Structures are given as C-alpha cells and as structure tokens.
Amino acid sequence: MNADSLIALALVIPFAGALLIPLARAVPNLRETVTLTTAGALFATVVMLLQAVWNGARPSLDLVQVTPGLEIAFRIEPLGMLFATIASTLWIINSIYSIGYMRGNNEPRQTSFYVCFAIALFATIGIAFSANLFTLFLFYELLSVSTYPLVAHKGNEAAKRGARVYLLMLIGASLVFFLPAIVWTYVLTGTLDFVPGGILQGHIGPVATGLLLALFAFGIGKAAVMPLHYWLPIAMVAPTPVSALLHAVAVVKAGVFTVSKVIFYIFGLDFLTETGASEWLIILSSFGLLMASLVAIQKDNLKARLAYSTVSQLAYVVLAAALASSTAMLGAGLHIAMHAAGKITLFFCAGAIYTATKKTEVSQLDGLGWRMPVTMFAFFLGALSVIGVPPLGGIWSKWHIMQGAYEAEYIFVVAALMISTLLNIGYLLPPVIRAFLLPPKDGYEGGIKEAPLPSVLALSITALFCVLLFFNAGAVATLLNGMFVY
Amino acid sequence: MIEAQLPALQIVLPLIGATLCAIIDRPRIAYVIALITSVLMPVIAASLLVQVLSEGSISYAMGGWAPPIGIEYRIDVANAFVLLLLSVIAALIMPYAARSVAAEIPDNKQAWFYSMYLLCLAGLLGITITGDAFNAFVFLEISSLSTYVMIAMGKDRRALLAAFQYLVMGTIGATFYVVGVGLLYTMTGTLNFADIAMRINELDIASSRPVLAALAFITVGLGLKVALFPLHAWLPNAYAGAPSVTTAFLAATATKVAVYLLLRFFYTIFGFEVVFELHPVGEVLLVLSIAGMFAASLVAIFQEDIKRMLAWSSVAQIGYITLGVSLANATGLTGGLVHLFNHAMIKGGLFFAVGGIALMAGGVKISDLAGIGRRMPLTMAAFVIAGLSLVGVPGTVGFVSKWYLVLGAFEAGLWWVAFLILITSLMAVVYLGRFVEIAYFREPAGGAATATEPPLSMLVPTWILVIACVAFGINAELTAGTAGLAAEVLIEGLR
C-alpha cells in the first residue's frame, strides 16, 4: 500500500469506527473493543505514514474539488505528521482511561460518548493532514461540532451552559474572524494551499499583514489566545477523558497547530520577520502566558488550575510561532508534543483522584500521596515536565523557544518565560507537596486505594512518555527539521 | 416528437392533474394522481436542462402562435435550473405527504388539498418557464390563490387568519406587479420579456419616468412575494399555521420562484446598467437584506414554535439571496442563486424533519419536545445536519453559499458586509442550538416521551434532502457551476 492511499485509510478508520460503535451498543465490552481496535488500527496507519515522512516523502491525496478554489486535499508535512502521531497515540491511551473512568463513575450515554470521540479523531486527522486552508477549516469546524456533545455530556445545567459557551465561542470566532481571514487570503493570492515559505509575500502591505494575522490568531479560537481563552476553563465541566481530549489530544492542540501552520505555510517566517507584523502577537502572548499562570495559582479547583495552565502553555506555542524564526518554530512543534504528554498525565491524575475519592479541590489533597502513590507520582512527573525540569521532555521545547527569543533579541520575552517557569512551579507543585508531605485532613487510614486499573495504567504510560520524550526529543526535532527543507 | 412539447407538458400535466383531482374528489385517487404527476416533473425538467446545456436556450411558442403575438415559453440555464429544483422538491414531497396529509387534513378535504397543491405547482412552474410578463402574472395568481387555500387548511383556526393576511398582502403584491407590467406595455407595446427588453433599448426609454415607475412597482410587488424585509409580515404566520406539507413545499419553492422572476426583470428586462448603475436599487436591496437578516434571525431566537422559528429563519435566509443579488457582481449573484437552490434543500430538509416530529409527537412547541432526540434519533440527526448546513458549516451546501457571498462582498469592496453575513450565521447557531440542546439533553417528557420514528415514506425523503445538503456541499459542481452559468446568462441579458 503506498503512502498516498494510507492517508485515505487514516481518515476512513476513525470514521468507520464512529459508524460501528453504535452497532455494538448492546454489548459494552464489544463496543469498547471496537473503540480500541479502531484506535490501534489508526495508530498503526499513522506510524506507517510517519515512516514515509521520516524518509523524506510528502504523501498527498486530492479528494474532490467542491468548487473552483475550494479543494478537499491532503498533504502531509512534518508538523502535521507530529500532530497526527500525538493524537493517534494518545487516543489509544485515552480510550483505555475512558473505560475505567466512564464505568467507574457510572456515566450515562456511553455509546454516544465513544461515537463523538471517534468523530473528533477523524476531524483531528483531517486537520493534521490538510493541504489547504479550506480542508483545514472543514475539519476544524467538524471538531468543534463533534466535541460539543462531549462537553455537554453530563446534561446538567452547568454542563449545558459550558457546552453552549464552548460551541458559540469556537464557532463564533471561526465564522466571524477565521473565515473572513481565509476569504481575504484567497482574494489576495487566488489560492489557499499551504506552501513552505508562505503565499502572502508580495500580495499585502505590512499593516494589513498584521490585521490578517489578527483575524487568524483570534479566529482560531481553539488556540485560546487571550481574551478568547474564556471557553477553556468553562469547558472543564466535561468528564475528565473529554478534558484530556480537549487539552492534550485534539482540540487546543488543533488550535495551536493551526496557528503554527498558518504562520509557517501561509505567512512565511521570512515575510513575518521582514514586516514585523507578528510583533503585537509576541507581546500579547507573553502577557497572556503570565496572566494565565497568575490566575492558575489562585484556583483551588484542580481541573480549573490545570485549565489555566493550559491557556498559559498554549500561549507558549503561539508565542514561539509568532517569533517567526526556525529555532522558535522548532520549539513550537516540540512544545505541542511535550505539553500533550505532560498535560494529559495531569488530567488523568485529576480524573483518577475524582474517581477514587470524589475530591476536586487542591486543598483536599493533603496526604493523598500515601493513598494513591502511583497517581500522585505520575502527577509529579507530569508537573515537572510542564515546568520544564530535566529529565523530562518539557525542558527541550522551552529551551528552543527561549533560544528563539534570544536570537530575535526579545529580552522581555525571555524574562516572561523565566517568570512563567517560576509561576508554573507555584501552581503545579503544591498539589504534590500537599499529597506527600501533609497528613490527611479527613483522617483516612485505609492504605492504598487507587482508581480502577485502566485509569492507573493509562496515567502511568503517559508519565513514562514524559520521561521518554526527554531522551528522544532529538528524533522529534529531526522530524520537524524536515519542515525547513524546501 | 414528444420532446419538442416538453415545455408545455411541464405545465399542462399538473394543470390537468389538478382538475382531475377536483372532479374525482376521492382522497386515494387524488393522491395517486398527484404522486404520478409530481414524479414525472423532474423527468421533464431534467431533460429540458440537458437540452438547454447542450443546445442553448429553448423557445416554445404556446399554441403555435409565434412570439411576440403568442405566449412564448423561454428556457435558458437560469430557469431550467429553477424548474429542476421545483420538480425535484415536488417529487420528494408527494411520497412524504401521504401520512402527514392523512393526519392533518380531514378526509373530505384531502382531494381538494392535492388539487390545490398541483395547481400551485403548475403556477410556480409556469412563472418560471414563461417568457411573457402577463402570463407570469396569471401564473402568479394561480399559485397564490391555491396557496391561500392550502394554508387555510391548517388544523389551527389561526391558519385562517394567516391565509387571509397572506391573501391581502399577496393581492397587493400581485397588483403592484401588474401595474408595473401595464406601464411597460404602455411604453413598449409588448409583453414578451425579450421584446420589452429590445424595445426599451431601441427607444432609449430606460430612464423615462414610466419605465422607472414600472421598475419600482415590480420590485415592490415581487418583494412582497419574495418576503423581502420589511415586506415579510405574511410569511411567519403562513408557514407556522399551514399544514406541515404545505409549509415544507412553500418554504422550498414559493419565495424562490419570486426571486427568480425579480432577477428576470432586473437583468433581462431593465438591464444591469439601469438597475444597479443608474439607480440605487442595489444599495436599497443591500440595506434591506442586511436588516432582514439581522431582524429575522433575532426574532427567530425567541420563538417557542419550531415551525415559526424556521419561518423567521426563512425571512433571514431570503436576505442572503437578495444580498447576493444586490452585490451586483458575478460572484455575488452566483452566491445568491446557489443559495436559492441550497436554501430550498436545507429548509426542505428541516421542514420535512419537523413535519415528522409534528406527526409523531403531536406538536412542534420546543418546550414539549424535550428529549425528542433520543426517541427519534434519525429524524433529529437529519434536523441537526440540515441545521449545520443552515449555519454554513463547511462540507455542507450552506458553506458553498456563504463562500460565494463573502467572496462577492470582498470583491465589491464591502468587507464589512462579509462580517455581517457571518455574524448572522452565528445567530442561526443560537436559535437552532436552543432546540437541539433541549432535544438531546433533557429527559423525554410529554408527547415526546412516546414518540417513535415516522414512517419510512417520510424518513426517506427527509434524508434524501439532507444527504443532498452534504453531497452538494462536498461537490458543488452541479449547483455552484450551474448558478455561475446562470449568473453569466443573466448579466449578459437576452440581447
């Protein structure tokens, strides 16, 4: 099977999964087997594609022309390959975790849960492999729509309200800013294709470039650029596996991936450096990452704290892309991978704590380390990775982003990154310290009692990823360096 | 030689069918007649379109009297496609109608209903196919009168009031139209579209006062039929009160035909220059369209009855169509035209789904339909997909419309219009989302608790339209391609 048809397979597999899951709804074990098989098959397909891209191939597939100028087409470049690899890997682990969580908490409507998940993955793969802005937009919107029922899953007032905000902000931003940006790009250049080096050079003046970049940056609401981050903490009402999907596997990653892709393949790094059109975004995201960290410190609710941490970490990626140098762009790609592994671990832990003890607040975690040692140790590793401490993966992306900022002579960015690291410590380590160093408040003496095995297994694997990524970051960098060869 | 007579058959068959239904007056037989006639329609329309695409415009002299003395049926790409649209909707609605009509209309009136439906169809097809201004008026009245009857057959007594309201407004509209046609006749001495256009040009009277008065009368008169804001007042009541089948049929066809006729006058008869360059028709239309899009979308958000909500949404969507026309460039007009087809599919699909809900759950008030998504998963899934299409999510026909409209706005240098278009799409998310949320995330209660899926005869036509919404959103060659051709034909004019 050649690489081009593998693209079709990678799209068909999750879609077929979404169709098959409801057929098996009567037998939960069979239904979950379908999910896991689909996830496994997708992973295998993506790995085969990864091999091809690693060897320098750029598989492509032209599906259909909607109307002149709008084509559904796919072309795999390194950044998208990385994103697809992360998403398909984490889907397997997330599915294992979901089984433990959904059953452990007796969640209703599990069939539609798994169906929406599969559709979300279908959309994610489409985003990752898209060859032009239209294809990307198509799957981007599908991802918003398919995750809406997941956010509303619990069906209570808070969940419905959260889902409403989620859908309206994402679809709203994409309709009112992202789509006009796409149309404007098309009017200027007559094409929507992603071309290494960008397509805008010579078609637009510097001020308008800044404006167009603003339309993209705010239109891609999934990247949660301040002040459009509001939906992300609100969407915390969703079950934890969904939060993991939102924060690590697909949604916000799709956002920052799209921002990076637009900056690299539509604007072009050189063009942005020449015009200085992205300077405002550098300032805004530096400010944003500090603000979000400051808010995170004040949150007692663990998931809310992690949500603001995500807002902050996403700003890292946007910042790195806006710096528009190859070093920083490499940092952006690395950070997508590193943050995914770190944040999914943290969310899995938060969910495991909830499943085992129904605790949701940081202040309730005293002494929990002796009751759930595996979970809390995994939390510790995830936290260290997000902070950027060796030997965990997070150090490498921060390293590159800082180096990019130095090279571009943005000293205040370097300062912001350093302060942010301190703040990261301030909000991610207290849960661990409370869990291991303080005596339990509720006088619990029952010995070790972890969440169900699938959950513990999943969070251990992702914690292990954080470690592995430290030693294997070179491979990710090698893959990403393929972007700059054209 | 039957092929040469196709233009006549397209109109005569439903006319004969309507008469037969009324004479025989048996529900079953009337239904079969209506069904057979409706199913034949797309066959004729499709062969006409094929003929037009391969050999160019068709001119058919009714009764053998050559134009401009006799009535000419003239078919080019623009109306061939509208004919096909009307026919396809007719062919889908008849299989759908059986159960819904049986449930909503008393036995002794059903034959009349089918008779009126066929008359209305004949009228709409006639307006579209004819090349004669007065003949168009006759067909306009045929379709309007039969529509009043079909609306008045609604179960609710308010349907009578709605029908009366539409009767008054519709009559004013038709009168304005015929006054305009009269003025044109005085100035040019002919009623044939092509002939009027030629004489206006030859005599150089495009800017003369009577011709301009005619333009004004016809624009306002047809504006009423189009339900162009602020002439829309009849539409929400009529759609909400009418039987489900009537609503679905009207929503997908009636206003579209009026738009088509308006375009015919703008482009073929008065000409692009007179309408859009010498006089500010485009600007006026632009402002009214945008006002309609906002006002109607806003009202739709606060509706408690789904049919009424979708009716207000129709007023807003008509705004998109006229907005495309008002942009006065090929891309914008293509957008308007393609939305004419696309909206027919979308609203048809939505009203078909709602008709199924009305039949099985016994009502269409949003608050009575909690949890309906779990009782009628296929119907609601159809509603959601058609709804996404209404919003303009990529991969659906709604996006194709919006793409051309926004692109047209940018080309016209009206980038702010592009934003306004997209903001109103967001309002569609709000009013549809309200219902979808209640339908899926509340426990089933009331009429919804015992509802089941409607029969296949209703489900299949619904899904055909919904699948069309997606299929033509993924490959718009047929719809957008033909709309583009039609836009070219219109802009070039008949000369």
Interface residues (C-beta under 8 A of the other chain):
Chain A: V64 Q65 V66 T67 L70 I72 F134 F137 L138 E141 L142 V145 P149 A152 G155 A159 K160 A163 R164 L167 L168 I171 G172 L175 V176 L179 P180 V183 W184 Y186 V187
Chain B: L388 V391 G392 V393 P394 G395 V400 K402 W403 Y404 V406 L407 F410 E411 W415 A418 F419 L422 I423 S425 L426 V429 V430 G433 E437 Y440 F441 R442 G473 I474 N475 A476 E477 A480 G481
